[in-house]
Amino acid sequence: MTSDSSSGDPMSATTGSALAALRIDTDSDRPPFEQVRVGVIDLIESGDLLTGERLPTVRALASRLGVAANTVARSYRELEAAGVIETRGRQGSFIRAGRHDALDAGFAAAAAYVETARELGLDDSVIVEMLNRVLGRT
């Protein structure tokens, strides 16, 4: 699953794919906000969500899960209070705590590369082309 470009949500395809596993069990005794909270933590622990990855907006995730926006907002607030995610104003919410392994380190390095390349004025298609060349995929 990729991110829904029609929603205007800038989440990455990777994050969208990871969160595709997140479901709300309407028959569960656990409240939906708690299911979202625990689901995000489980995805971090499994390595499907990495430190620094952007989460979908509250509205986008609520729409996908079929719950009220306040449900997801409460989950995000509790995750932020626990230090699991951080909200950076209009930039969105990001995974703050991860497994701190090679995947997290690699993601951080890739994010730093993209940021530097963009500061140099390169657009995303050129950045991807450069990565493919480095990986020998041209």
N, C-alpha and C positions, 0 to 999 in steps of 0.2 A: 504494500500500500504506500502511496506517496502522499505528500501533503496536499491538501485541497487548495489549489491556487485560486479558486473562485472566492474563497473566504477572506483572502487578503492576509492570511496568517503566514508569516515568514518562516515558519518552522521548517527545518530541513527534512528531506525525504527520509533520512536515517531516523530522526526522532519520530517522525510520523509512523514509520514502519515499526519501531519499537513500541510505540503507544497503541498500535493496532491490536496488540495482545490484551490491552486493558479492557475489561468488560465490567458491567454492573450486573450483579446477580440480584434480581428483584425478589427472589425467594429467600435471600440470606437474612439472618438476624442482624448482620452488621450493617450500619447505616451507609448509604451511598458515599458520603464524604470520606468515611473511613476506608471504604473499598478503594477509592481513588488514591488516598494517602498511602495505604499499604501496597497498592499496585505499583506506584511510582518507586517506592523503596525496594520492592522485589525486582523491578527492572534495573535499578542501579546495582543491586547486589549480584544480579546475573551478568552484569557487564553490557546489557543492552542499551542502557543510558549511561553516558560518560560525563565526567566532570567538565563543565563548560558548555554542554549542549543546551540549546534553547528549548523550552517547553512551549507547547501551543498556548495561545491566548486562552483565558478563562472561557470566553464565549465559544471559541472553536472546539475546545475539548468537551464542554458541556453539550454542545450541539451533536457532536459525534457520539457521545455516550447516552444521549437522550435524557439528560438531567438538567435541573435548573442551574443557571450560572452561579448562583449563590452556593450551590453544593461544591462546585469545583473551586470557587474562591475560598471557601472554608478550608478545603484540603490544602490549597496552596499556602494559606496563612499558617496552618499548623506545620506544614513542611518547612516553611521559612523560620518559624519560631524554633524548630528543632535543628536548624542549621543545615538542612538537607538541600534546600534551594535558596536562591537569592533573587530578589526582584530589583531590576535596574531601571526603574521608572518606565519611560516609553519604550525602552529597548526590550522589555519583557522579563520573563522569569527563566532562570538558568539553573542547571544542576550544580550544586556547590560541593556536596560531599559525594565522593565516589569510592571506588575500591582502591584508588591510588596505585594502580599497577601499570604495566607497559601500555595497555590500551588508553588509559587516561593520559599518560605522558605523550603518547603518539598523537592523540587528539589535540592536546595543548600545543604541540609542535606544529601540527597542521594548521590550527587556528592562528598561531603567530605568523606563519608563512603567508596565509591568505591576507591577514591584516597588513603585513608589510607590503605585499604585492599590490594591494589596493591603494595604499598610501603612495606607492610609486606611480599610480595612475593606470594600472593594468585592469582590464575588465575580467569578469569571471571566466569567459570562454578562453581567454589567453592564459589565465591561471591554470585552468584544467588542462589545456594543451601542454603547458610546461610540465605539469605533473606527469602526464602521460609520456612525455619524452624522457623524463627522468626514470620512469618505470620501464622504459623500453617498449612502449605500446604504440609507437608511431609507424 
